[in-house]
Amino acid sequence: MIPFAWLSVALVAVVVVVVYFVYGSFLCGAGYQPSFPSVVARMLELAEVGPTDLLLDPGAGTGAILLRAAEERRARVVGIEIEPIRVLVLRLRRWLSPARSRIEVRWENIFRSDYRPATVVAAFLWPDAMRRLRPIFESQLAPGTRVVSHWHPVPGWNPARVDGERRIFLYRYPECRGGAGTPSD
Ligand SMILES: C[S@@+](CC[C@H](N)C(=O)[O-])C[C@H]1O[C@@H](n2cnc3c(N)ncnc32)[C@H](O)[C@@H]1O
């Protein structure tokens, strides 16, 4: 029989790993929570992602948005992730994907990334990360870029479309910086 002490150590180890995996990256800007498939589908639909797009996914997690955009929408995609275990998972999923030639995975900090080539930015991050990303987007995004964010809006920007049920905000840059109105679906 396994002694109680060993069971306790194993349990504590599991809790530590789970807490690290989910919350560790909070120190960098956002914890981990994968987007639901229905949310991803709606994000890609609202942003009208297609084969001519280059989609950047800051905080790509384990690839819920990234893989789907490449496989179903045939977009070229770049996933940016800081947490090393998730980077490994992303690289493994890329290697296994039939769309691997369209997928790039960067082990990188989203606040130091280059967003200039993007035609679409698709994010599911935390409020403070959205606040910090706004000036970076405003200094880098090309006119015509769509930014689609799940749950947290880009503070101070006016969305072109809002899916209130799933909390998805679509922005068209640079129009989102001025004007009024937040049309909902
Ligand atoms: C809420 S999860 C979203 C995952 C994925 N995009 C999805 O929708 O399923 C946010 C991700 O951002 C990553 N992250 C947090 N801060 C980061 C930073 N400064 N640079 C890169 N990635 C970061 C976390 O490690 C986590 O995987």
The ligand as an SDF file (V2000), in Angstrom:
LIG
                    3D

 27 29  0  0  0  0  0  0  0  0999 V2000
   -6.6880   33.1480  -21.6430 C   0  0  0  0  0  0  0  0  0  0  0  0
   -5.3320   32.2460  -22.3840 S   0  0  0  0  0  0  0  0  0  0  0  0
   -5.9080   32.2260  -24.0760 C   0  0  0  0  0  0  0  0  0  0  0  0
   -5.3920   31.0510  -24.8570 C   0  0  0  0  0  0  0  0  0  0  0  0
   -5.8550   30.9660  -26.3220 C   0  0  0  0  0  0  0  0  0  0  0  0
   -5.6010   32.1940  -27.0650 N   0  0  0  0  0  0  0  0  0  0  0  0
   -7.3150   30.6090  -26.4130 C   0  0  0  0  0  0  0  0  0  0  0  0
   -8.1170   31.4970  -26.7210 O   0  0  0  0  0  0  0  0  0  0  0  0
   -7.6490   29.4520  -26.1530 O   0  0  0  0  0  0  0  0  0  0  0  0
   -4.0560   33.5230  -22.3930 C   0  0  0  0  0  0  0  0  0  0  0  0
   -2.6700   33.0200  -22.7570 C   0  0  0  0  0  0  0  0  0  0  0  0
   -1.7940   34.1510  -22.8040 O   0  0  0  0  0  0  0  0  0  0  0  0
   -0.5070   33.7270  -22.3890 C   0  0  0  0  0  0  0  0  0  0  0  0
    0.2710   34.9150  -21.9590 N   0  0  0  0  0  0  0  0  0  0  0  0
    0.0740   35.6630  -20.8450 C   0  0  0  0  0  0  0  0  0  0  0  0
    0.9470   36.6880  -20.8120 N   0  0  0  0  0  0  0  0  0  0  0  0
    1.7140   36.5710  -21.9230 C   0  0  0  0  0  0  0  0  0  0  0  0
    2.8040   37.3390  -22.4340 C   0  0  0  0  0  0  0  0  0  0  0  0
    3.2620   38.4360  -21.8150 N   0  0  0  0  0  0  0  0  0  0  0  0
    3.3680   36.9520  -23.6110 N   0  0  0  0  0  0  0  0  0  0  0  0
    2.9080   35.8340  -24.2650 C   0  0  0  0  0  0  0  0  0  0  0  0
    1.8790   35.0810  -23.8190 N   0  0  0  0  0  0  0  0  0  0  0  0
    1.2880   35.4380  -22.6610 C   0  0  0  0  0  0  0  0  0  0  0  0
   -0.7990   32.7730  -21.2420 C   0  0  0  0  0  0  0  0  0  0  0  0
    0.3110   31.9280  -20.9930 O   0  0  0  0  0  0  0  0  0  0  0  0
   -2.0370   32.0360  -21.7780 C   0  0  0  0  0  0  0  0  0  0  0  0
   -1.6640   30.8680  -22.4450 O   0  0  0  0  0  0  0  0  0  0  0  0
  1  2  1  0
  2  3  1  0
  2 10  1  0
  3  4  1  0
  4  5  1  0
  5  6  1  0
  5  7  1  0
  7  8  2  0
  7  9  1  0
 10 11  1  0
 11 12  1  0
 11 26  1  0
 12 13  1  0
 13 14  1  0
 13 24  1  0
 14 15  1  0
 14 23  1  0
 15 16  2  0
 16 17  1  0
 17 18  1  0
 17 23  2  0
 18 19  1  0
 18 20  2  0
 20 21  1  0
 21 22  2  0
 22 23  1  0
 24 25  1  0
 24 26  1  0
 26 27  1  0
M  CHG  2   2   1   9  -1
M  END
$$$$
